[in-house]
Amino acid sequence: MARAPSGEDRLTLECPYCGHMHSDDYECLESGAAALLRCENPHCRQQFSFVIRECLECAEESIFIWTSAPAPEALALLSCKSCGAPFDEASSEGQDPNAA
């Protein structure tokens, strides 16, 4: 997650092929499930996979990007980039979304 110059939070995804930054100014990208995005750079236009996960422990969002669809095993190993809490279903079942 990157901060906008105005101090407003904004998600940005970097194309793994060319480095072009895609900004999600309107928060249209869904959190949780793996999805596909095509690079907006007219010289690239490659498709890549990404996952946005919100941590139930620290409430920060983490972005994960792959050149191809991630395997379920890879998704199960993801953890928060801010606090390190695991995102896998077995671990998140015990997390309390209302915990302080």
PyMOL commands that set and color helices and strands:
alter all, ss='L'
color gray80, all
select helices_A, chain A and resi 72-76+89-92
alter helices_A, ss='H'
color red, helices_A
select strands_A, chain A and resi 2-3+9-14+21-24+35-38+47-54+61-66
alter strands_A, ss='S'
color yellow, strands_A
deselect
rebuild
show_as cartoon
